[in-house]
């Protein structure tokens, strides 16, 4: 080994050590940021396992005994009022609206990305402009329409509303996803005699499945979390889970442990959907990031 090789090797070693320390520091920073984002959810879970007297202490007690009284109260062990109808209403409205959004957004995105219509950029801007109107501005007309049509306290009214609310977002997302679908594959299917429905179902949808899964999950979350329309347009029959949660804030005070228990239960379907689609979600959100 020559004298010139020794300094070069030492310099490479120092560079590698600095890169390793930098990578470790960035990893610790990322873990700290992730834990900071998860801390409110963990705190909510811990509070849900405390009694009301322990949950209401200031400062909160971390060493208080754990109990499932909040969950028993949420599931109606004391009052007999069960949360299953609101949960099923939210599940039904979110599921059916998401299916409708995908059925409508897929051909629309196909026409705006692969077989582009004239002035497709104006169409995209129109879809975006529909989200510029505040939701509360359209609340009164929608309420009067639902009242005159006899659709108040009807779950299918929420399905239609959630579909119209999420459709512009879905078209925007799926337009970028479908833009990465190879046109040659579509043309080969058309040469083999495949018609447009077959192309969409057997060529475009499987190729863009990660993007479709990401779009479906986001639309499902938006529908599940919606409160304003559900609070005004529903009563007892079509009451959704977010509306049911507001019932824990009463004139007698805030039942913090029960509210946290209810929030944990209501969050589980969204967490389960995200966990089930996590691989597709990561692929879908990263589509188009690397060319």
N, C-alpha and C positions, 0 to 999 in steps of 0.2 A: 504494500500500500504506500503510495507516494505521499509526500508532505502536503500536496494540494488536495488530495482526496480526503484527508482527515478533517479539515475545516468545512468542506462541503458536506460531509456526513453529519457533523455536529450541527450545522445550520439546518439540515433537513430534519434532524431529530427535534431541535427547538421549535421548528415550524409545526411539526406534528403534535408536539406537546401543547403548543398554544391553541391549535385547532381543536384538540381534545378538550382542553379547559373551556374554550368558547362553546363547544357543543354541549358540554355538561351544564354550563351556566344557562344556555338557552333552554335546555331540557327542564331544568329546575324552574325557570321562569314560566314555561308553558304549563308545567304541573301546578304551579302556584295559581296561575290564572284560571285553570280548569277547576281547581278546588274552590276558588273564590266564587265562580259561577254556580258551583254545586252546593255551596254552603247554605243558601236560603232554602233549597229543597230538603237538605239534610236536617236543617233546623225545624222545618215544617213537620217532617216525619217524627223527629224527637218530641216535638210539642204535642203531636197527636197521640203519643203514648203516655202522656201525663194526665193526671186528674185536673179538673177545672181550677181548683184552688192552687195547684202548683204551676199551672200554665199561666195564671194571671199574676204571679209574683213579679216584682220589679226590684232588682234584676232577676231574670229567670233563673231557676234552679236547674243545674245540670245533673245533680245527684238525686233528684226526686224519684220516688219509686215509679216503676212503669206499670201501666194498666191499659186494658183494652176497652175501658168504659166509653171513650169517645167513639170508637167504632160500633159498639153496641148501641149507643144512642143514635148514631147515624143510620143504622139499619133498622131502627124502630123498635128496639127491645123494650123501651119504656113507653113510647107514645103509640106504637102500632102503625105509624106512618112510614112506609118503606120507600126507599129511593129508586126501586126498580123501574117503575113507569117513566120517570124522567130520564134515567140512564138509557132505557130502551128507545125512548123518543130521540134522544141525542144521537144514539148509534144509528137508528134508522134514517134520520134526516141527513146525517153526515155521510153515511154509506151511499144512499140512493143519489144524493146530490153529486157526490164524487164520481159515481158511475156515469151520470148524465153529462157531467163536465167533460169527462174523457171521451165519451162518444161524440160530443159536439166539437171538442177542441182538436181532436186528431185530424179529421178532414179539413178543418179550417187551417190548421198549421201546415198541412200538406199543400194546400193551395197557396200559402204564403211563403213557403220555403223551397219546395221541390218543383211544383208546377205553378209558378208565381203568376198571379193575376195582374192585370194592369193597375198601376199606382198602388202597389201592395204596401209601400211605406205609408201612404195616407190611411190605409186600412189599419195598419198597426198603430198609428197615432190615434185613430178613432177609438180603438180598443183601450188604449191608455187613457184617453180623455174621459172615459166613463168612470174612472176611479178618482177623478178630480172633484167630483161633486160630493160634499159631505153626506154621510149616510143619513144623518138626522134630517137633512133637507128633504129627503124623499119619504120620510116616515109617515107624515100625514096623508099624502095621496095614496100610499100603499094601504094604510089603515082604512081609509074610506072605501077603497076598491074591495078590500077583503070583507068589510062589513056589508057592503051592498051585494057581494057575491056569496055571502053566507059561508065564508071560509075562515072566519076567526076561530082561534083555538083548533086549528087543523094542521096536522103534521105535514101534509102535502103542500101547504102554502109555504112552509119553511124550506121544503125541498126545492121548490121553484125559486125562492129568493136566494138561497145559498148557491144554486146553480148559476143564476145571473150574476151574483157577486164574484164568484170564483172563475167564471169563464174567461174574462179578459186576462187574468193572471196566468191561467193555464195556456191560453193561446200564445202569449208572449214567451213562456218558458218552452213550450213544445216546439215553437217555431225555430228557436236556436238549436234544440236537440235534433230535430228532423233535418236541419241544414247539413248535418254531418253524415246523413244516410247516403251511401254511394248511389248515384243516379244510374250507373251501369247495371246494378242488381235489379232495380225497378224496371229498366228497359228490357232486361233479359226475361223477366217474368211476363211482361206485356207481349213480348215476341212469342212466348209459349202459350198465349191466349188468355192470360189472367186479366180479369176485369178489375175496375177500381176497387170495389169492396174486397176482393181477394188480395189485391196488392196491399191494401191497408192492413188487413187482418193477418196475412201470412208473410209479408215482406217488411213493411214499414214498422209495424208494431213490435215484432221480435227484435229487429235491429235496434230500435230506439227504446227497448224495454227499460233500461236504467233511467232514462229521462222521464219516461211515462210514470215509473214508480215514484220518482222524486216529486213530480207534479201531483200525483194522486195523494201522496202523504201530506204535502203542504195544503192542498185543498181540504183534505179531511181535518187537519188541525184547525184551519180557519173556520170551518163549519162547526166543529165541536166546541170551539171557544166563543162563538158568537153569542152575544147577550142582548143587545139593544132590541132587535126585531123580535127575538123570542120573548123578551120581557113584556113588550107592548102587545104583540099579536097573539099570544097564547094565554091560557088561563090555567085550567086543571088538566084537561084531557091531553093536550099537546105540550105540556110543560117540559122544558129541557133541563139537563143537569146544571148548567150555569145559573138558571133561574132558581132551581131548587137550592143552590148554595146560598143565594141571597136571603133565604128564609132563616138562616142561622144568625142574622143580624136583626134583633128584635128590640122592642122598646124596653125589655127587661135587661138588655145589655148584650155584650158580644160573648158568645160561647166559644172561646178560642180553641180549646182542645177538640170540640166537636167539629168546628170549622176546618181545622187542620186535618182531622181524620177524613172529613168529606172531600177536601181538596186532594188528599192522597188517593182516595178511591177514584175520583173523577179523572185524575191524571193517568191512571193505570192504562186505560185503552189506548191513549196516544203514545205512551211509552212502549206498550206492547207492539203497536203498529210500527213505530220507529225501529224497535229492535228486530222485528221480523224482516223489515225491508232495509236494514242498515247497509248491506253489501250493495244492493241496487241503488240506494240513496247516495252512497259515496261515488259510485260510478256515474250516476246521473248528474250530480252537481259538478263533477270534474270533466264532463263532456265538453269538448271545445276549448278546454284550458290549454291543451298541448296540441299543436298542429304539426 
